Amino acid sequence: MMSVQAIEEAIQQLFEADLIKFRQWFAQFDEHLWDSQIERDANSGKLDALAAEALAEYHAGKTTEI
């Protein structure tokens, strides 16, 4: 496996077109990881308190429509 330093150095050597492709790929990769983490947290109940708080504020009229 490559070290972070080696990856950084390799990225610095990319031509502009390849850097654009890498950025797009990495954004999708990172989004997938984030979505997976949110799903795990939701399924485990870690977000239940936040959801309950948001719903309570909504029902109390403390929210504004966006």
Beta strands, then each sheet from edge to edge (+ up, - down):
end
